[in-house]
Amino acid sequence: MVNRSMPPGTIIPELVYSDLATAVDWLCKAFGFKERLRIGNHRSQLVFHGASVIVVGKSGDHPSHVSDVASLQRLQGGVTHSLMVQVPDVDQHYEHVKQSGAHILLPPETYPFGERQYTVEDTGGHRWTFTQSVADVAPEEWGGQPVL
């Protein structure tokens, strides 16, 4: 399913910055990214050469960016990145991952932007959000602002 609120791609890196506006400006100017979608003042989707995409967020804006004490110490201040992977059936994927004994951070939930997602931490402390498009929702309907 296509969802205009989600960037294209199967694996979507998420990078976290303390000053999102400065980071977006710098990434666009220095690396040639183009802003695809702005989500309030806490998240942006950036495309590179029209096909590759990253999501950048403000520190602490999403539960997947909040860390337990051990991870906070290890990462010196919190999660600075995570990976987002699109899967065809997020609930089936979740059940498999849960059976594998993974550390589930957020169980599957359907969000207003048309995605059903869950977040897990791997054995190295890296965050993974698995996502499935369940509806095509215009970004303006949930507070997104198309930029391109």
C-alpha positions as CSV (number, residue, x, y, z in Angstrom):
1,M,0.0,0.0,0.0
2,V,1.2,3.5,-0.7
3,N,0.9,6.1,2.0
4,R,1.8,9.7,1.2
5,S,2.8,10.3,4.8
6,M,5.6,7.7,4.7
7,P,8.8,8.2,2.8
8,P,9.8,5.7,0.1
9,G,12.1,2.9,1.0
10,T,12.3,-0.4,2.9
11,I,14.9,0.7,5.4
12,I,14.6,4.3,6.7
13,P,17.4,5.5,9.0
14,E,16.3,7.9,11.7
15,L,18.8,10.4,13.1
16,V,18.2,12.5,16.2
17,Y,19.5,16.0,16.8
18,S,19.1,18.4,19.7
19,D,18.5,21.3,17.2
20,L,16.3,19.9,14.4
21,A,16.0,23.1,12.4
22,T,19.7,23.7,12.3
23,A,20.3,20.0,11.4
24,V,17.8,20.1,8.5
25,D,19.3,23.3,7.2
26,W,22.8,21.9,7.4
27,L,22.0,18.5,5.9
28,C,20.3,20.2,3.0
29,K,23.0,22.7,2.4
30,A,26.0,20.5,3.0
31,F,24.9,17.2,1.7
32,G,22.3,18.1,-0.9
33,F,19.2,16.6,0.9
34,K,15.8,18.1,0.1
35,E,13.1,18.3,2.7
36,R,10.2,16.2,1.7
37,L,7.9,16.6,4.7
38,R,8.0,18.6,7.9
39,I,6.2,17.3,11.0
40,G,5.6,20.1,13.5
41,N,8.9,21.3,14.9
42,H,10.1,17.8,15.9
43,R,10.6,15.7,12.8
44,S,11.4,16.0,9.0
45,Q,11.8,13.6,6.1
46,L,14.7,14.3,3.9
47,V,15.3,12.8,0.4
48,F,18.6,12.4,-1.4
49,H,18.6,12.3,-5.2
50,G,14.9,11.5,-5.2
51,A,15.2,7.9,-4.1
52,S,17.0,7.6,-0.7
53,V,15.5,9.0,2.4
54,I,16.3,9.7,6.1
55,V,14.0,10.9,8.9
56,V,15.5,13.4,11.3
57,G,14.0,14.1,14.7
58,K,14.4,16.2,17.7
59,S,15.9,14.5,20.8
60,G,13.2,12.9,22.9
61,D,10.3,13.6,20.5
62,H,9.3,9.9,20.3
63,P,9.1,7.1,22.8
64,S,11.6,5.1,20.7
65,H,14.2,7.8,21.4
66,V,13.8,7.4,25.2
67,S,16.3,5.0,26.7
68,D,16.7,3.0,29.9
69,V,19.5,3.9,32.3
70,A,22.0,1.5,31.0
71,S,21.5,2.6,27.4
72,L,21.6,6.3,28.4
73,Q,25.0,5.7,30.1
74,R,26.2,3.7,27.1
75,L,25.1,6.3,24.6
76,Q,26.0,9.3,26.7
77,G,22.7,11.1,26.7
78,G,20.2,9.0,24.8
79,V,19.4,7.4,21.5
80,T,20.9,9.3,18.6
81,H,19.7,7.0,15.8
82,S,17.3,4.1,15.0
83,L,16.4,2.1,11.9
84,M,12.9,2.0,10.4
85,V,12.0,-1.0,8.3
86,Q,8.8,-1.5,6.2
87,V,7.4,-5.0,6.5
88,P,4.3,-6.4,4.8
89,D,2.6,-7.5,8.1
90,V,3.8,-5.8,11.2
91,D,1.7,-7.9,13.6
92,Q,3.1,-11.2,12.2
93,H,6.6,-9.7,12.3
94,Y,6.1,-8.6,15.9
95,E,4.9,-12.0,17.0
96,H,8.0,-13.6,15.4
97,V,10.4,-11.1,17.0
98,K,8.6,-11.4,20.4
99,Q,9.0,-15.2,20.3
100,S,12.7,-14.7,19.6
101,G,13.0,-13.0,23.0
102,A,13.7,-9.5,21.8
103,H,13.5,-6.5,24.1
104,I,10.1,-4.9,23.0
105,L,10.0,-1.2,23.7
106,L,6.7,-0.4,22.1
107,P,4.1,-3.0,21.0
108,P,2.3,-2.6,17.7
109,E,0.1,0.6,17.5
110,T,-1.7,2.2,14.6
111,Y,-0.9,5.9,14.3
112,P,-2.9,8.7,12.7
113,F,-0.4,9.1,9.9
114,G,-1.4,5.7,8.4
115,E,1.3,3.4,9.8
116,R,1.1,0.5,12.2
117,Q,4.5,0.3,14.0
118,Y,6.4,-1.4,16.9
119,T,9.8,-0.7,18.3
120,V,12.4,-3.2,19.6
121,E,15.9,-3.0,20.9
122,D,18.5,-5.4,19.5
123,T,21.3,-7.1,21.4
124,G,23.6,-4.2,20.7
125,G,21.2,-1.6,22.1
126,H,20.1,-0.3,18.7
127,R,16.5,0.7,18.2
128,W,14.5,-0.8,15.3
129,T,11.0,0.4,14.4
130,F,9.1,-1.9,12.1
131,T,6.3,-0.3,10.1
132,Q,3.4,-1.2,7.8
133,S,1.3,1.2,5.8
134,V,-2.3,0.6,6.7
135,A,-3.9,3.8,5.2
136,D,-3.0,6.5,2.8
137,V,-3.4,9.6,4.9
138,A,-2.7,13.1,3.5
139,P,0.1,14.6,5.7
140,E,-2.0,17.7,6.3
141,E,-4.7,15.6,8.0
142,W,-2.4,14.8,11.0
143,G,-0.3,17.9,11.1
144,G,2.4,17.2,8.5
145,Q,3.5,19.9,6.0
146,P,4.6,18.8,2.6
147,V,7.6,20.8,1.5
148,L,8.6,19.5,-1.9
